[in-house]
Amino acid sequence: MYDLILKNCQIVNEDSIYHSDIAIKNERIALINNTIDAEAQEIIDVEGKYVIPGMIDDQVHFREPGLTHKGSIATESRAALAGGITSYFEMPNVNPTTTTNENLRNKFDLASQKSVGNYSFYLGASNHNIEEIKRVDTSLAAGLKVFMGASTGDMLVDNPDTLEDIFKYCPVNIVTHCEDTPTILKNEQIFAEKYGDDLNATHHPYIRDDISCYLSSSMAIDLAKRNDANLHVLHLTTKKEMDQFVSGAIDGKKITAEVCVHHLRFNEHDYVDLGNQIKCNPSIKKEEDRAAVMAALLNDQIDIIATDHAPHTWEEKSGPYSKAPAGLPLVQHAVQVLLDFYHDGTLSLEHIVKKTSHNVAKRFQIKDRGYIREGYYADLVILDIEKPHTVKKEDLLYKCGWSPFEGTTFNSSINTTIINGHIVYKDSKIQENIRFGKQIEFSR
């Protein structure tokens, strides 16, 4: 007897869409067949709906430990499941920072008690922890996060010798936040002198501009090439940077690129209505930048889509621009943002799945996740493509309690999320007493 059978699925997987049934047993996909006539504890007919592998988000900030007034592993991983994100990699700029292997292990211990999604964590780089980096457990850490731009505490890495050593000795994928701090500081001074008290979020894309991004990402790419390192450049935002990345399949690439959903969705005009809500680093920029990044996604210069989910309280975001922190909550609606691009003919479902699941699994060598395959963990999302969904404040699962998408009607809905074979979200409700998230394993 199977634990669960999904009947009449339209499966989106490995560059094709096909009709099949899926049987699940002991947390994994046991059988994929045109018709499965067998007994199961539960059978669900998903006629008319699409089934995709759960999104693997390689960039989130869940704020634990130390910043849990903004979010927590428990709250934000629940919101992610409601959004069709079944696995995540979480960032090291918490308190204390995850810049030692001891602190890294402590985060895994926290998640084992609190996470309802599958989890892994990055070790963070600083100007002073190269020995920690050399000793990192490659079977444990998702990768190494290097902030080549302003960050929390001592996590800005701006020492050239340190950067050289990191790219020379790091045994895992290096993921980078690329912005040039001297350029940003210079721009901040210019805009502060020009606008004074009138400085606001509409100036953000010009303070954290395309030059600051290019200077930093080009440096990272040069370091990676010189040291034959594995580099994954996070949240790209500019037309100027795109020529640095090679088009083609992710297989075999040592330098890969990522875009986040908000940089695909918004442009500089959205600051007028949303202001600090969409203040983030790197900034949402001009429409020509957004269009260029989308074009690079389509031609496979950009390999992965993520969220960079980064919640702050409404009180923090409501302050003046110069004091409002950068970042916004995204995991609950990221897949729906991408499905709107399917509806307008920009992205195919196959392309969305490749960039949110398959390529993440390939780039980070994730074991038994990221595909709909027999023997793989049953991390599945059932999409109701034609059912619109309006975002309401009372339905938000983020601890911060707000979203830039409040009042937005998306063209599609997340019908059901299944993680490790268990239904955790269905018909707009998180199931009660869920605790099915697992530590992500790597084949390295």
Beta strands, then each sheet from edge to edge (+ up, - down):
strand 1: 2-13
strand 2: 16-25
strand 3: 28-33
strand 4: 40-45
strand 5: 50-53
strand 6: 55-60
strand 7: 85-90
strand 8: 118-121
strand 9: 123-124
strand 10: 144-148
strand 11: 174-178
strand 12: 231-233
strand 13: 255-260
strand 14: 304-306
strand 15: 380-384
strand 16: 389-390
strand 17: 409-410
strand 18: 413-419
strand 19: 422-426
strand 20: 429-430
sheet 1: 3+ 2- 1+ 4+
sheet 2: 3+ 2- 1+ 5+ 15- 18+ 19- 20+
sheet 3: 6+ 7+ 8+
sheet 4: 9+ 10+ 11+ 12+ 13+ 14+
sheet 5: 16+ 17-
end
